[in-house]
């Protein structure tokens, strides 16, 4: 299994509410048809938590998508076309989870 984590920023001119509605109501249902996709979790940002002792990274994030795929080949074509309609920018990582608890 392979996991992809993406930090998402909404398109310019789009409100956070418009971004959230499209991501949840239009984009999310498309995931059911993606071959090899085993799990999909959307994390919608409600507020930024800041620690006074650690500086923040200067990046705007409206949501975090976590997708688990059967293998690397299944990961490549997943959901790109619709994403271009509401995502203004992203930063994507392929990660290996280390479960602590």
Helices and strands as residue ranges (DSSP letters): E 2-10, H 16-21, I 22-27, H 28-30, G 31-33, E 37-44, E 63-69, H 72-76, H 80-86, E 87-95
